[in-house]
Amino acid sequence: MGSAVPTLPRSFLYVPGTKPELFPTASAGPADAVVLDLEDSVPLPEKYGARSAVRRWLEQDREPGAEQWVRINAEWVHEDLSAAVRPGLSGVFLAKCSLDAMRAVAEALETLTRERGVPAGSVRVVGLLENAQGILDLPALAREPWLTTFGIGEVDLLADLRITRSNGSAAAVDALRTQVVLHCAAAGLAAPVAPTSTDFRDLETFAQTTRILHNLGFRSRTAIHPAQVPVIHDVVTPTDEAITEAMSVVNRFEAAERGVTTDELGRLIDAAVVREARETLARSARAPR
């Protein structure tokens, strides 16, 4: 059983591609990753300028800080990736992820990473599920070789499904979320990225929904305002107690030469328990202490 567990940044902070003056501040802030947005936040007449701003920023030498990601359009895969693929790029969010768009991304990344000296496999892809077809295509999408994991664009998805968000529809929304978690786990992908909340002023509710999403199997979340980032970290970062327990589980498993053993309370340690412990340790490694 391998020890490598795929993990992603805990927090992804969206920054409009039309506002390059915000790039340095966001990148030096508390978010694990910034997502320079070439999609929803950029009106069509401003896309060329936004791509140019993103390209110039990614070509700069920068102090160590947040990972640099870019959200791209399914309709403009080649144009957006041509601007985004640089050695400093950590990954892309593919809006309105579909099989055709995912394959176009794979083809473009194969070419651009080779031509620009970007290490093979260094650009990760998060496919944003934003319509009914994306949900139906989950099994096939999860097998795409360039895909790292999924995220959910819930506002668009629920609109496409004609679902009104309310207490009465909460079970249906959680069922959709669970499908995404299920297919990520079945395909061996990283845990999915939880959807954005546009109400950045109500941080108490944001913390509650982040806890719900974490309990459902999401391990990262996107943010549209820096104030949301510490809330995400507080919820998804493993506690010192959880880390100590995870280390004990792994150490006991290794001492038993990877056979079945028990913890200090006599509870069974099997492969599933060890897998969870390794994931906890991998996530804790991302959190500064």
Secondary structure, DSSP 8 states (H G I E B T S, - for coil): ---------SEEEEEETT-GGGHHHHHTSS-SEEEEE-STTS-GGGHHHHHHHHHHHHHS---S-SEEEEEE-STTHHHHHHHH-STT--EEEETT--HHHHHHHHHHHHHHHHHTT--TT-SEEEEEE-SHHHHHTHHHHTT-TTEEEEEE-HHHHHHHHT---SGGGHHHHHHHHHHHHHHHHHTT----EE---S-TT-HHHHHHHHHHHHHHT--EEEESSTTHHHHHHHHHS--HHHHHHHHHHHHHHHHTTTS-EE-TTS-EE-HHHHHHHHHHHHHHTTS--
